[in-house]
Amino acid sequence: MKYDAVIVGAGPAGTVTGRFAAESGAKVFIVERRAEVGAPVLCGEGVSRKIDDWKMLEGKRWIACSMDGARIFSPDGTMVKLSADVAGNETGYVIYRDIFDQELARQAIKAGAKIMMNTQAIRLLKENDKIKGIKVKQFNEEFEIEADVVVGADGVESKVGYWGGIETTLKPKDLETCAQYTLSNVDCKDAYCDFYLGKEIAPGGYVWIFPKGKDVANVGIGLLASLSEAGMPKKLLDRFIANNPRLKNSVPLRFLAGAVPVANPVETVRDNLLLVGDAARHVDPITGGGITCSLEGGKIAGETIGMAVDKQQFDQETLSAYEMGWKEAFGKKIRRNYLVKETLLDFDDKTFNMLADSLKDYKFEELSTMSLVKALVLKHPTLLMKLRSLIKIKSEAKG
Ligand SMILES: Cc1cc2nc3c(=O)[nH]c(=O)nc-3n(C[C@H](O)[C@H](O)[C@H](O)COP(=O)(O)OP(=O)(O)OC[C@H]3O[C@@H](n4cnc5c(N)ncnc54)[C@H](O)[C@@H]3O)c2cc1C
């Protein structure tokens, strides 16, 4: 089998890359080790409505709920509210992630990409040190898929980058370990995504409640792996649920455990190998959200592959258009938010309470992590010292 591009992983990053490569004329093959695209769901299922602007998904079947905003609770319960009616801009959706992923895969197939399920990439094929495809295993059968470009869209546990010689090891301080229940019997009349902070509640992370229906919500926790130990995410989540009046009568429908990279991105182009999505560490280090970056980065990767096929040039220089593209689109945001994450780690619960108290009546003009940081600096100019690296990134952006 010979293709222009072979993509490992049919998550959002892989299928969006496949779609845009195929739409630009490339012959694309996607392999996925799971038996069903998007299942089992390993996600809080919250996503910004800015994905509407990209017009990558048809219909609305993948939307569970439209959100009116977000509420952040400090350890002593002080609430900071970011409302759409005040900010007047986009909020977010809670989605059905399995339907969402399948809709993205459908679009890739419609554009001409082939997808093979139950098929696991097991190594790279090389000839004279040059990558020329992948070896895969489907049930007990192994076979080779040759391609001019290989894309690692294989998520947080990515092996493809490592096989290609890229340093992808995640330090425990750059990884969130997560647990989540989908709970029924939860009061969801307010369409707000709630975030609970505090060293006791979730060291180095937060607890989230994302309403998914009339009385169903995703309730999860992320802890920094460097501050966690075996079983701790579930233990702290169970304690949070038992102590929260809104959740104490809830009944679980689903439980999941997973991990999210909260790191700086790795090298994403090495010869004719590209990394996209979680494999590239394209995740917001503050929120742990990676869906938007997977879509945005996947589109840039796919179009770059199309351009390389057009020129019949599959060298590092040509494919580096992808790395330049994602750096332009969201690279500075990830670097900036990584520094904010590091700064927040130094805050104790008293500081979180004090900061929340100072922001509880603040009218946010925008629903974003940056608008929160701006408000904090406005209220507490001494924070500027802590966040000075951010200012450097901002001035680099302007220059
Ligand atoms: C608990 C939890 C909650 C989260 N909540 C949110 C949220 O609310 N909002 C948000 O934006 N993000 C959230 N995320 C992060 C989000 O899920 C990821 O950023 C997103 O899935 C990245 O997409 P991807 O395509 O890069 O990787 P994935 O969606 O992980 O897809 C990778 C695919 O590659 C396949 N694969 C791996 N290895 C191989 C192989 N060797 N051969 C073949 N196939 C392979 C996997 O089976 C998988 O299907 C959450 C993550 C977790 C764990």
The ligand as a Gaussian input file, in Angstrom:
#p B3LYP/6-31G(d) Opt

LIG

0 1
 C      -10.285000      13.341000      31.512000
 C      -10.029000      14.279000      30.375000
 C      -10.851000      15.375000      30.201000
 C      -10.629000      16.256000      29.141000
 N      -11.504000      17.275000      28.955000
 C      -11.351000      18.119000      27.916000
 C      -12.296000      19.136000      27.666000
 O      -13.301000      19.278000      28.374000
 N      -12.078000      19.966000      26.603000
 C      -10.991000      19.828000      25.780000
 O      -10.833000      20.635000      24.846000
 N      -10.092000      18.854000      25.988000
 C      -10.244000      17.983000      27.013000
 N       -9.352000      16.958000      27.200000
 C       -8.220000      16.841000      26.264000
 C       -8.701000      16.277000      24.900000
 O       -9.419000      15.098000      25.113000
 C       -7.493000      16.048000      23.993000
 O       -6.743000      17.246000      23.925000
 C       -7.929000      15.630000      22.579000
 O       -8.549000      14.369000      22.610000
 C       -6.712000      15.569000      21.652000
 O       -7.057000      14.988000      20.434000
 P       -6.002000      14.061000      19.662000
 O       -6.648000      13.695000      18.382000
 O       -4.671000      14.699000      19.666000
 O       -5.829000      12.772000      20.600000
 P       -6.890000      11.647000      20.977000
 O       -8.258000      12.177000      20.972000
 O       -6.371000      11.033000      22.226000
 O       -6.768000      10.601000      19.777000
 C       -5.618000       9.801000      19.618000
 C       -6.052000       8.529000      18.905000
 O       -4.891000       7.791000      18.540000
 C       -5.166000       6.418000      18.732000
 N       -3.865000       5.714000      18.838000
 C       -2.927000       5.875000      19.815000
 N       -1.851000       5.102000      19.551000
 C       -2.122000       4.448000      18.378000
 C       -1.388000       3.498000      17.597000
 N       -0.164000       3.086000      17.952000
 N       -1.954000       3.013000      16.467000
 C       -3.200000       3.426000      16.100000
 N       -3.939000       4.317000      16.808000
 C       -3.403000       4.822000      17.925000
 C       -5.993000       6.392000      20.019000
 O       -6.731000       5.184000      20.128000
 C       -6.877000       7.607000      19.812000
 O       -8.085000       7.311000      19.171000
 C       -9.540000      16.058000      28.238000
 C       -8.709000      14.936000      28.408000
 C       -8.950000      14.052000      29.460000
 C       -8.063000      12.844000      29.619000

